[in-house]
Amino acid sequence: MGRIKPQTAIFSTGYDPQRSEGAAVPPVFRTSTFIFKTAAEGKRAFEIAYGLDPIKTGESPALIYTRVNNPNCEILEEKITAWDGAEAAALFSSGMGAISSTCLAFLKPGDTLVFADPVYGGTEYLFRHLLPSFKIRTVAFPAGSTQAEMERLLVDDPTVKVIYIESPANPTNIISDVPAARALADKYSTPAKKILVMVDNTFMGPIFSKPLQHGADILLYSATKFFGGHSDVVAGIAMGSKALMGQVKVMRTILGSNSDPDSAWLVHRSLGTLQLRMEKQQESTLRIVDFLRGQPKVTSVAYPGSPSMGDRQVELWRKQCTGTGSVISFCIKGGEAEAFRVLDAIRHIKMAVSLGGIESLIEHPSTMTHSDMTAAEKQHTGITENLIRLSVGLEDVEDLIEDLRQALATI
């Protein structure tokens, strides 16, 4: 029998019903601590948890404490790698928990992180305000930069430790060149210092984008979004090699950023419909994009793979993606006042931050998700006052189009 597809693997890996009284789905393990069989088992569990001795091939460490590990978290971590093909995953209490813990696992004072700009507002705050306070330098480069443009930041700078990419970028939908980042990381790494490529794959992964296949070392997700998919859970994920995730989990243990069993169970519940949801949402989004392009009060539509994004963006999309996703950013005629008028006139689409849920969500990045950025930073990255971000859900697409039509008629 050949290798099974991810949609099948998520139902058949990571959980043995016979270890839980034959329960078809995992029970919720609401316990803070776990009983060791022997003192030696306890010793070995802590050696692994604190990174004192790496986990060995085929070894299954004992459970210790839910801040460190929990059956619900471990079941989800094993299943959730199916689509991306990662060796291992680490579950977190939020997407920002995953991003901050992972960055701190590999950065120390004196190191430099270079990142594609723009990124999600919380990530932007971490990079521009918090990491520098720990003497970790951060330098931005425009999302979608060429290899030569990125290389200017690495030449003669031995302190660069991480190249961080969010692709597509939030909220501009610009795709960044992951293979170029990999090539540069390899070129400027040394035996004493390996440059890591981290990619936030939240917008289109894991169904339509697989950056590990293009050279990423670590994938990061807000599992609140498509993985959870129902706007009822907050979680984050990091994925990569077993060795890298081992280091990440040590940092997670000390920072206390692990997820809880109930949240892990809710994300696990959503895995079976992840691919179906994302494919249906994409189908509706393509129709909405066609509608918006024909509206005289819409000045531009940013959507992965669209010719309006430019030839280089289309080429990057063709090389790195297998779909277009369900997040649209569009600009309307006018400024903040006109954008607010459209948002206030929406009837069926919910005005809220976040994305990837079964309900459609719409927001104003400049004053909401990216409000912390300075006016100059917003202008530089294309986050204008007339920009609106829409995450398409599972409502009837004709109703969504009509909702947008009547809202646009107010300006």
C-alpha positions in Angstrom: 0.0 0.0 0.0 1.3 3.4 -0.9 1.6 6.4 1.3 -1.8 7.6 2.3 -3.0 11.2 1.7 -3.1 13.8 4.5 -6.9 13.8 4.5 -6.8 10.1 5.4 -3.7 10.3 7.7 -5.4 12.7 10.1 -8.0 10.1 10.9 -5.6 7.2 11.3 -2.4 8.5 13.1 -1.6 9.9 16.5 -4.4 8.2 18.5 -5.0 4.6 19.5 -8.6 4.2 20.7 -7.8 1.1 22.6 -5.7 3.1 25.0 -8.8 5.2 25.9 -11.5 2.6 26.4 -12.1 2.4 22.7 -13.3 6.0 22.4 -13.7 6.9 18.7 -12.3 10.4 19.4 -9.8 11.3 22.1 -11.2 12.2 25.5 -10.2 15.5 27.0 -7.3 14.9 29.5 -8.1 17.6 32.0 -5.3 17.0 34.4 -2.4 19.2 35.6 0.0 16.4 36.5 0.8 12.8 35.6 1.9 9.8 37.7 5.3 8.2 37.0 5.7 4.4 37.1 9.3 4.6 38.4 11.8 7.3 39.6 14.0 6.5 36.6 11.1 7.2 34.3 10.6 10.6 36.0 14.3 11.4 35.7 14.3 10.6 32.0 11.2 12.7 31.3 12.8 15.7 32.8 16.1 15.2 31.0 14.1 15.5 27.7 11.8 18.3 28.9 14.7 20.6 29.9 16.9 19.7 26.9 19.5 18.0 29.1 19.6 15.0 26.7 17.9 14.8 23.3 15.0 12.4 22.8 16.2 9.2 21.1 14.8 7.6 18.0 11.7 5.6 18.9 11.6 6.9 22.4 8.3 7.9 23.9 8.9 10.2 27.0 6.6 10.0 29.9 4.0 12.7 30.5 5.0 15.2 33.3 2.8 18.2 33.6 0.3 19.9 31.3 2.6 23.0 30.9 5.2 20.6 29.5 3.0 18.0 27.6 -0.5 16.6 27.6 -2.1 13.7 25.6 -4.5 16.0 23.7 -1.6 18.3 22.7 0.6 15.4 21.7 -2.1 13.7 19.6 -2.8 16.9 17.8 1.0 17.6 17.2 1.4 14.2 15.6 -1.7 14.5 13.3 -1.3 18.2 12.3 2.0 17.6 10.4 0.2 15.5 7.8 -0.3 18.2 5.1 3.1 20.0 5.5 5.1 16.9 5.8 7.0 18.2 8.9 8.9 15.8 11.2 7.4 17.3 14.4 5.1 20.1 15.7 4.8 22.1 18.8 1.4 23.4 20.0 1.0 26.8 21.7 -1.6 28.8 23.5 -1.8 31.3 20.5 -0.2 32.2 17.3 1.9 34.9 19.0 2.9 32.3 21.6 4.3 30.2 18.8 6.0 33.1 17.1 7.5 34.7 20.2 8.6 31.4 21.9 10.2 30.1 18.6 12.1 33.3 18.0 13.4 33.4 21.6 14.5 29.8 21.3 17.0 30.7 18.6 17.9 34.4 19.2 20.1 35.9 21.9 21.4 39.4 22.6 23.6 40.6 19.8 21.8 38.5 17.1 19.8 40.0 14.2 16.5 39.0 12.7 15.6 40.3 9.3 11.9 40.2 8.3 9.7 40.7 5.3 7.5 43.8 5.9 4.5 43.9 6.5 3.7 41.2 9.0 0.8 40.6 11.3 0.4 43.5 13.8 1.4 41.4 16.9 4.5 40.1 15.1 5.4 43.6 14.0 5.2 44.8 17.6 7.3 41.9 18.8 10.0 42.7 16.2 10.0 46.5 16.3 9.6 47.0 20.1 10.1 43.9 22.3 13.0 42.0 20.7 15.2 45.2 20.5 14.6 45.7 24.3 16.5 42.3 24.7 19.3 43.6 22.5 18.2 41.6 19.5 18.3 43.8 16.4 15.5 43.6 13.8 15.7 44.9 10.3 12.8 45.0 7.8 12.9 44.4 4.1 9.9 44.8 1.7 7.8 41.6 1.3 8.3 40.2 -2.2 11.9 41.4 -2.4 14.3 39.7 -4.9 17.2 37.6 -3.7 19.6 40.5 -4.5 17.5 42.9 -2.4 17.4 40.6 0.5 21.1 39.9 0.2 22.0 43.5 0.9 20.9 42.9 4.5 23.1 39.8 5.0 26.4 41.0 3.3 29.0 41.8 6.0 26.6 41.1 8.8 27.6 38.0 10.7 24.9 38.7 13.4 22.0 37.6 11.2 20.4 34.5 12.7 16.9 34.4 11.4 15.2 35.3 8.1 11.5 35.7 8.9 8.8 35.7 6.2 5.0 35.9 6.3 3.7 34.8 3.0 1.2 36.0 1.8 1.8 39.1 3.9 -0.9 40.4 6.2 -2.8 42.4 5.0 -1.3 43.1 1.6 -1.3 39.5 0.3 2.2 39.9 -1.1 4.1 36.6 -1.6 7.7 36.4 -0.6 10.5 34.4 -2.2 11.1 31.4 0.2 13.6 29.6 -2.1 15.7 32.8 -2.3 15.7 33.1 1.5 16.9 29.5 1.7 19.7 30.2 -0.8 20.8 33.2 1.2 20.6 31.4 4.5 22.8 28.6 3.2 25.3 31.1 1.6 25.8 33.1 4.8 25.6 30.3 7.4 28.7 29.0 9.0 29.6 25.9 11.0 29.2 27.9 14.2 26.0 29.7 13.1 23.2 28.4 11.0 20.8 31.0 9.7 17.2 29.8 10.1 14.3 30.5 7.6 11.0 30.9 9.5 7.7 31.3 7.5 4.3 32.3 8.9 2.1 30.1 6.7 -1.2 31.1 8.2 -3.0 32.7 5.2 -2.8 29.7 2.8 -1.3 26.8 4.6 -1.3 23.9 4.9 -3.6 23.2 1.9 -2.4 25.7 -0.7 1.2 26.5 0.5 3.9 24.2 1.7 7.1 26.3 2.5 9.0 23.4 3.9 9.2 22.0 0.4 10.8 25.3 -0.7 13.5 25.5 2.0 11.9 26.8 5.2 13.3 25.5 8.4 10.3 26.3 10.6 6.6 26.9 9.8 4.5 29.1 12.1 0.7 29.2 12.3 -2.0 30.9 14.1 -4.1 27.7 14.6 -6.9 30.0 15.6 -7.5 30.6 11.9 -8.0 27.8 9.4 -6.9 24.9 11.6 -9.4 25.8 14.3 -11.7 27.3 11.7 -14.7 28.0 13.9 -13.7 31.2 15.8 -14.1 29.3 19.1 -10.5 28.5 20.0 -7.1 30.4 20.2 -4.0 28.3 19.5 -0.6 28.4 17.6 1.7 25.9 16.0 5.3 25.6 15.1 6.6 22.9 12.8 9.9 21.7 11.6 12.5 19.0 12.2 12.5 17.0 15.4 15.8 18.6 16.5 14.5 22.2 16.0 11.1 21.5 17.6 13.0 19.9 20.6 14.6 23.3 21.2 11.3 25.1 20.7 9.6 22.9 23.2 12.2 23.6 25.9 11.5 27.3 25.5 7.8 26.6 25.5 8.1 24.7 28.8 10.0 27.6 30.5 7.8 30.4 29.1 4.6 28.5 29.9 3.2 29.0 26.4 1.9 25.5 25.8 -1.8 25.1 24.9 -4.4 23.5 27.1 -6.2 20.2 26.6 -9.6 21.7 25.7 -8.1 24.0 23.0 -6.1 21.1 21.6 -9.2 19.0 21.5 -11.1 21.7 19.6 -8.4 22.1 17.0 -8.3 18.3 16.6 -12.1 18.3 16.1 -11.6 20.7 13.2 -8.9 18.8 11.3 -11.3 16.5 9.5 -13.0 19.4 7.7 -9.9 21.6 7.2 -9.3 20.7 3.6 -13.0 20.8 2.7 -13.5 24.2 4.3 -10.5 25.8 2.7 -11.4 24.5 -0.7 -15.0 25.7 -0.5 -13.9 29.1 0.9 -11.5 29.5 -1.9 -14.2 28.7 -4.5 -16.4 31.5 -3.1 -13.5 33.9 -2.8 -12.7 33.6 -6.5 -16.3 34.7 -7.3 -16.1 37.6 -4.9 -12.7 38.7 -6.4 -14.3 38.8 -9.9 -17.2 40.9 -8.5 -14.9 43.4 -6.8 -12.8 43.8 -9.9 -15.8 45.0 -11.7 -16.9 47.6 -9.1 -16.2 51.3 -10.0 -15.8 52.2 -6.3 -13.1 49.6 -5.8 -9.7 50.9 -6.9 -7.6 47.7 -6.5 -7.9 44.1 -5.4 -4.9 42.3 -3.8 -5.3 38.5 -4.1 -2.6 35.8 -4.5 -2.0 34.8 -8.1 -3.9 37.8 -9.5 -2.3 39.5 -12.6 -3.0 42.8 -10.9 -0.3 41.9 -8.3 2.4 42.1 -11.1 4.3 39.5 -13.1 6.9 38.7 -10.3 4.1 38.1 -7.8 2.3 35.8 -10.2 5.5 33.9 -10.9 6.2 33.5 -7.1 2.6 32.3 -6.6 3.0 29.7 -9.4 6.2 28.3 -7.9 5.2 28.2 -4.3 1.4 27.8 -4.1 -1.3 25.4 -5.3 -4.2 27.7 -4.6 -5.3 31.2 -3.9 -6.9 31.0 -0.5 -9.8 33.0 0.9 -8.4 36.3 2.2 -8.8 39.4 0.0 -7.6 42.9 0.5 -9.2 45.7 -1.5 -9.0 49.5 -1.7 -12.1 51.6 -2.2 -12.3 55.2 -3.5 -11.7 57.7 -0.7 -10.1 57.3 2.7 -10.8 56.3 6.2 -14.3 57.8 6.3 -15.4 56.0 3.1 -13.9 52.7 4.4 -15.8 53.1 7.7 -19.0 53.8 5.8 -18.6 50.5 3.8 -17.8 48.6 7.0 -20.7 50.0 8.9 -23.1 49.1 6.1 -22.2 45.4 6.0 -25.1 43.2 7.1 -24.1 39.5 6.7 -20.3 39.8 7.0 -19.1 40.2 10.5 -16.9 43.2 11.4 -14.1 41.6 13.4 -10.4 40.8 13.3 -9.1 37.3 12.7 -9.7 35.2 9.6 -10.1 31.6 8.4 -13.4 30.9 10.3 -16.6 29.5 8.9 -18.1 33.0 9.0 -16.9 35.8 6.8 -15.0 38.6 8.6 -14.1 42.1 7.5 -11.8 44.7 9.1 -9.9 47.9 8.6 -6.1 47.1 9.0 -4.9 50.6 9.4 -6.9 51.3 12.5 -7.3 47.7 13.8 -4.8 44.9 13.3 -2.0 47.2 12.2 -2.8 50.3 14.2 0.5 50.2 16.2 2.5 51.0 13.0 3.6 54.6 12.4 2.1 56.5 9.5 5.4 56.2 7.7 5.6 52.4 8.2 2.0 52.0 6.9 2.7 54.1 3.9 5.9 52.2 3.1 4.1 48.8 3.3 0.9 49.8 1.5 -1.5 49.8 4.5 -3.6 52.7 3.4 -6.6 54.3 5.0 -8.9 52.9 2.2 -7.7 49.3 2.5 -10.2 46.7 3.7 -9.4 43.1 4.5 -12.0 40.4 3.9 -11.8 36.7 5.0 -14.4 34.7 3.2 -16.4 32.1 5.1 -19.0 29.5 4.2 -22.1 31.6 3.7 -23.9 31.5 0.4 -21.6 33.4 -2.0 -24.5 35.2 -3.7 -25.6 36.7 -0.3 -22.0 37.8 0.3 -21.7 39.5 -3.0 -25.0 41.3 -2.6 -23.9 42.4 0.9 -20.7 43.9 -0.6 -22.7 45.5 -3.4 -25.1 47.4 -1.1 -22.3 48.4 1.2 -20.2 49.8 -1.6 -23.3 51.7 -2.8 -23.1 53.9 0.3 -20.0 55.7 -0.9 
